[in-house]
Amino acid sequence: MSAGQSRSSNTLVVPQANAALDQLKYEVAQELGISIPQDGYYGNMATRDTGAIGGHITRRLVQIAEQSLAGQFK
């Protein structure tokens, strides 16, 4: 599988968001001191590391959504 491809059956509502999510993944990994394989194969990464990246991405997305909603109700 090449970089940026996924086996997930989930489809994005906004396909252009894929690049933004990839960028977020690399930013979070860098903040955590985790290197992401250049070939896009995650099989050699520790589950703990991939879970940490996913968890931080989720937290950040929730935070962004909360800030967006808070701005709508002011």
C-alpha positions, 0 to 999 in steps of 0.5 A: 500500500502506498503512502496516503492510502488506506484499507478503511471502508470509511468515506470522507464527507469532504474528500479534500479533507484527506490531505488535512487529516494526513498533515494533522497525523504528521504534526501529532506524530512529530509532537509525540516524538514518533516517526511515521514510516515513509513507505506508508506501512504501519505494520512495524509500528507499535500499537501503542504509538499508532493508538497515541497518534489516533487518540491525540488526533481525535482530541484535537478534532473534538477541540476544533469542533467545540471551538467552532460550535462555541463561536456559533452560539455567541 
